[in-house]
Amino acid sequence: MHYAITITQKLRKLIRSLNQKQNRDQHHLFIAEGTKLCNEAYNSEYTTELLVVRDSPSLEVLDIVDKFAEIGTPIYNAPKHQFDQMSTMKSPEGLVSIINKRHTDIKPNETTIVLDGINDPGNLGTIIRTAEWFGFKQIVLGNDSSDHYNPKAVRSSMGAIFKMPIQYFEDLPQGLKDYFPNMPIYGASLDGKKDLESIKSKGKFVLVFGNESHGISKGVQEIISDKFIISGKGNTESLNVSVAAGISLSHFSKFI
């Protein structure tokens, strides 16, 4: 890699700092790590600020690096011990991209997934991935949900983060009223009176998933049209929210 630049201490410090939301917000940057995510970033509308490559890269890594080099993306090289200090993975693949955050707007009066207080970034990323798989086109996050640019959320999304318009609503109940007036709003809830399979939507709809511990927030509950429950046969108290979302999205994908 004759085009690679030796990484500096200042840049290493910046990359490590992007594990914190306040620094991602300050610099308008986030981390995507590994060959799949870097490839997804390359094929998306996001702009990659730079790549960092570990010493002795694999042929797969070199192929991706060459694509970015051709479009003028700065490529930095780091020895293994320095690279591992920057990596957020247990088994680093030897490639990190630093990407510019991108504002995406959702469309009013369109079928939408709403995540209300999903504060585990792994669950958040998994739901984004699942929603994209089932053909949903946009997601709204409540202000108390995890940051979708969190490295764990980005990894868990497996690249769906680059394909899915996502927007935060500071005031989630009011935002839902403003963007989706007269649309049915369905909520997954343990106190739901209807079984998931009984919900049939004839038009566009909003689908809400809440916090695993506290459920859907009070303000959002007040504007929900129907609460549904996923019936089970075991004795476990509840499902993990990303699992519940997957089952629900599979059902509701029939109506989009």
PyMOL commands that set and color helices and strands:
alter all, ss='L'
color gray80, all
select helices_A, chain A and resi 9-17+21-27+35-42+59-70+80-86+121-133+151-157+160-162+172-179+196-198+218-221+241-255
alter helices_A, ss='H'
color red, helices_A
select strands_A, chain A and resi 5-6+29-33+48-54+75-78+95-100+112-116+139-142+166-169+185-188+194-195+206-210+226-229
alter strands_A, ss='S'
color yellow, strands_A
deselect
rebuild
show_as cartoon
